């Protein structure tokens, strides 16, 4: 079966396609710009920590404090007033969307074979 397609070869090909994509390159550039400013990093980390805490509360089935949700929303809005941080969040969102789309394609195709 010498003509069989190697999933490993295709995985490497997909990895190269991802890292050569404009979505990935934009995210890498935006991440590097944020990493040059410790204050930007602190703001993003604070938002992430707040998000994780709210997610933790939800996963435990506890009631989410509406004040905490409002605070997170305001933190995010303030951070997005900074062009570098806004670009980071937008680029990250686009990358995550692409990655999730790719994972969905793979998962749907594999699961179809089990039916």
Helices and strands as residue ranges (DSSP letters): H 7-19, H 22-35, H 38-59, H 66-79, H 83-112
